[in-house]
Each structure stands twice: as structure tokens, then as C-alpha cells.
Amino acid sequence: MGVLNLKKLPEIAEDQLEDWGAVPEPIDSEPSLLRGLTLAENEDGSEVGVWTCTPGKWRRKIQDAEMCYFTHGSCTYTDEQGNVTEINAGDMVYFPAMSLGIWEIKEHSRNAYITYKSK
């Protein structure tokens, strides 16, 4: 596979993203809805893609390491130790493997992500 240039990521229309359904472990009564598109997937299980999420609160279940660049929205992430990270459009965040915690999506959010297996 060649190089992926993600600079046009914000221009991908919402209706071009796949319906990924509701989050698996919502914490409030109205589960967040996910849409996304996997742009590349490697044999080791790592992947690159785009993800959107509607407002709501839910448990993060991804166990792989992940880096995300948020292009839209506002949210917080609270890790299992109670540390809160505020995330807004323009922020890039890194989650080490096994980063489990709570997402609270305040505004419809979109990010470009890379997940990969840690050794």
C-alpha cells in the first residue's frame, strides 16, 4: 500500500462513513452512535481510519495503543485512576495499550485514528 494523505479527512461526508452502530457499553440512557471508515488495515491488526460519535457517555473498550487527531467536536476522557483529559477539535491524543476509562462526548466528534498492537 502507498502513503495515505489524510489532510482531506474533514471533507469526507458523514454519509460516506459506515454505520458502526451504538457504543457497546453506554453509561447514560441514550447510547452514542458511531460511524467510521477503515482506510487501511495491516496483517498485525493495526489500522488507520476515521471515526465519528454522537454525544453520550460510555466505556472505552479498545485495548490496543491508539493515537487520535480530533478534527471536530468536544469530549472528555476519564481514565481508571480518575484523571480527566479535555479534548477539542485540533487536539491529538495518545492512549497506551490497555487504556480503559470513560468517554463523554459533549459535541458530535470526529477523529482520525491509528491503532496498533504493543509488543
C-alpha positions in Angstrom: 0.0 0.0 0.0 1.1 3.5 -0.7 1.2 6.6 1.5 -2.1 7.8 2.9 -2.6 11.6 2.8 -5.2 12.3 5.4 -5.4 16.1 5.0 -8.8 15.8 3.3 -10.2 13.8 6.1 -12.5 16.5 7.4 -14.1 16.7 3.9 -15.3 13.1 4.0 -19.1 13.4 4.1 -20.9 11.8 7.0 -23.0 9.6 4.6 -19.7 8.1 3.2 -18.9 6.6 6.6 -20.2 3.2 7.6 -22.8 2.8 10.3 -20.9 1.2 13.2 -24.0 1.1 15.4 -24.3 2.1 19.1 -21.4 2.0 21.5 -21.1 -1.4 23.3 -21.3 -0.1 26.9 -23.3 3.2 27.2 -23.4 4.7 30.7 -26.4 7.0 30.1 -29.8 6.1 28.7 -29.1 7.4 25.1 -26.2 5.5 23.6 -23.8 7.3 21.4 -23.9 6.3 17.7 -20.7 5.6 15.8 -19.9 5.9 12.1 -16.5 5.3 10.6 -14.3 4.2 7.8 -11.2 2.0 8.0 -8.8 3.4 5.5 -6.0 0.8 5.9 -5.6 -2.4 7.9 -2.4 -4.3 8.3 -1.7 -8.0 8.9 -0.8 -7.3 12.6 -4.2 -5.9 13.3 -3.2 -2.2 13.3 -5.4 0.1 11.4 -5.9 3.7 10.2 -9.3 5.2 9.9 -11.8 8.0 10.6 -14.4 7.8 13.4 -17.4 9.9 14.4 -19.5 9.8 17.5 -22.7 11.4 18.7 -23.0 12.9 22.3 -23.1 10.4 25.2 -21.1 8.7 27.8 -19.6 5.2 27.5 -16.8 2.9 28.4 -13.7 2.7 26.1 -13.1 -1.0 25.2 -10.2 -0.7 22.8 -7.2 -2.5 24.3 -4.7 -1.6 21.6 -2.5 1.5 21.7 -4.2 4.4 19.8 -3.4 7.8 18.5 -6.2 10.2 17.6 -6.3 13.6 15.9 -9.7 15.3 16.6 -10.9 17.4 13.7 -14.4 18.2 15.1 -16.2 18.3 18.5 -15.5 18.3 22.2 -15.2 15.5 24.7 -13.5 14.3 27.8 -11.8 11.0 28.7 -11.5 9.9 32.3 -9.1 7.1 32.9 -9.5 4.4 35.6 -7.5 6.5 38.1 -9.9 9.4 37.7 -7.6 11.6 35.6 -9.7 13.7 33.2 -8.4 14.8 29.8 -10.3 17.5 27.9 -10.2 17.0 24.2 -11.3 19.5 21.5 -11.0 19.9 17.7 -7.3 20.3 16.8 -6.1 18.1 19.7 -4.0 14.9 19.2 -4.1 12.3 22.0 -2.3 9.1 22.6 -3.7 6.1 24.5 -1.2 3.5 25.6 -2.3 -0.2 25.3 -4.9 -1.2 27.9 -6.1 2.4 28.4 -9.6 1.8 29.8 -11.9 4.5 31.0 -14.9 6.6 30.2 -15.6 8.8 27.2 -18.0 11.6 27.5 -18.8 13.1 24.1 -20.1 16.6 24.5 -20.4 17.6 20.9 -20.6 15.4 17.8 -16.9 14.5 17.4 -14.7 13.2 14.6 -11.1 11.9 14.6 -8.5 10.3 12.5 -7.1 7.3 14.4 -4.3 4.8 14.3 -4.4 1.7 16.4 -1.5 -0.7 16.8 -0.5 -3.7 18.8 2.1 -3.2 21.5 4.9 -5.6 21.9 
